[in-house]
Amino acid sequence: MRLERREQSLDETVLRRCRDLAACPDPARYRPVYWHGPVPEPLVLTFGQAMGHVLDAPGAALQMASRQGWDREAVRAWEAQLAAGGEHVMVHAALWRDTGQVVAATVITVAGDDARDAAQHDTVVLPQHRRRGLARWMKARHTLLLHERFPCVRTVGTTVNQRNLPMIAVNRTVGYHTVHERLLVELPLADGARR
């Protein structure tokens, strides 16, 4: 599988583009919510359910463990792992107004208050809410908030499978460009196990 390392430079051109994209594509149906740190308790279960769909992306199962059935404890363990070493965890999500449930989310970590680089982790949209501009909207809003909260950050980096054409298109729209590529190879071991 081929992976692309992509970066978003937080320069004025990218910030202007994100300002243009930061309007909700359907405000009657979706509401933005943001948190810095742990998931608010009322959203933990639906956030966990949404994050289970990260594995819908091409090749994701080879890159990460299953998240199906993520409950409160699994979400809290994931947060603790991301926050290890003093990192800030920022999440932007879209709530379905009819139910208040998380239907989309994107995650960024920042290593410290003076960090110059941030890491874009998972972006997910539930299947029935895809192709409505939610990922682009969340990522644009997230970029602007990241710049506001952490003005020292100059770049955001992420890795995307080259077969994940929808996410590559979203990333390109909000200003990410390819820095380099790498090849992920799966080889069978003598005992038949995978690594």
Long-range contacts (C-beta under 8 A, 24 or more apart in sequence): 1-58, 1-59, 1-62, 1-161, 1-162, 1-163, 1-183, 1-184, 1-185, 2-161, 2-162, 2-163, 2-181, 2-182, 2-183, 2-184, 3-159, 3-160, 3-161, 3-162, 3-181, 3-182, 3-183, 3-184, 4-159, 4-160, 4-161, 4-162, 4-168, 4-178, 4-180, 4-181, 5-157, 5-158, 5-159, 5-178, 5-179, 5-180, 5-181, 5-182, 6-157, 6-158, 6-159, 6-160, 6-168, 6-171, 6-176, 6-177, 6-178, 6-179, 7-155, 7-156, 7-157, 7-158, 7-176, 7-177, 7-179, 8-120, 8-143, 8-155, 8-156, 8-157, 8-158, 8-171, 8-174, 8-175, 8-176, 8-177, 9-154, 9-155, 9-175, 10-143, 10-146, 10-147, 10-153, 10-154, 10-155, 10-156, 13-175, 14-143, 14-174, 14-175, 15-143, 15-144, 15-147, 17-140, 17-173, 17-174, 17-175, 18-139, 18-140, 18-141, 18-143, 18-144, 18-174, 18-175, 19-140, 19-144, 20-140, 21-136, 21-137, 21-140, 21-173, 21-174, 22-137, 22-140, 22-141, 22-144, 23-137, 24-137, 25-132, 25-133, 25-134, 25-137, 26-132, 26-133, 28-97, 29-96, 29-97, 29-98, 30-94, 30-95, 30-96, 30-97, 30-103, 30-134, 31-94, 31-95, 31-97, 32-92, 32-93, 32-94, 32-95, 32-137, 32-138, 32-141, 33-92, 33-93, 33-94, 33-95, 33-102, 34-90, 34-91, 34-92, 34-93, 34-141, 34-142, 34-145, 35-90, 35-91, 35-93, 36-88, 36-89, 36-90, 36-91, 36-149, 37-83, 37-88, 37-89, 38-76, 38-79, 39-75, 39-79, 39-91, 42-100, 43-93, 43-95, 43-102, 44-72, 44-75, 44-76, 45-71, 45-72, 46-101, 46-102, 46-103, 47-75, 47-91, 47-93, 47-102, 47-105, 48-72, 48-74, 48-75, 49-101, 49-102, 50-93, 50-102, 50-103, 50-104, 50-105, 50-124, 50-126, 51-75, 51-78, 51-105, 51-122, 51-124, 53-124, 53-125, 53-126, 53-127, 54-122, 54-124, 56-124, 56-127, 57-161, 57-164, 57-167, 58-161, 58-163, 58-164, 59-161, 59-163, 59-164, 59-184, 60-161, 62-184, 62-186, 63-161, 63-184, 82-107, 82-109, 82-121, 83-109, 85-111, 86-111, 86-112, 87-111, 87-112, 88-112, 88-113, 88-150, 90-142, 90-145, 90-146, 90-149, 92-138, 92-139, 92-141, 92-142, 92-145, 93-138, 94-125, 94-129, 94-134, 94-137, 94-138, 96-129, 103-129, 103-134, 104-129, 104-134, 104-135, 104-138, 105-138, 106-135, 106-138, 106-139, 106-142, 108-142, 108-146, 108-156, 110-146, 110-150, 110-153, 113-150, 113-152, 114-152, 115-150, 115-152, 115-153, 116-152, 116-153, 116-154, 116-155, 117-153, 117-154, 117-155, 117-156, 117-157, 118-146, 118-150, 118-153, 118-155, 118-156, 118-157, 119-156, 119-157, 119-158, 120-156, 120-157, 120-158, 121-158, 123-167, 123-170, 130-166, 135-166, 135-167, 135-170, 136-170, 136-173, 136-174, 139-170, 139-171, 139-174, 140-174, 143-174, 143-175
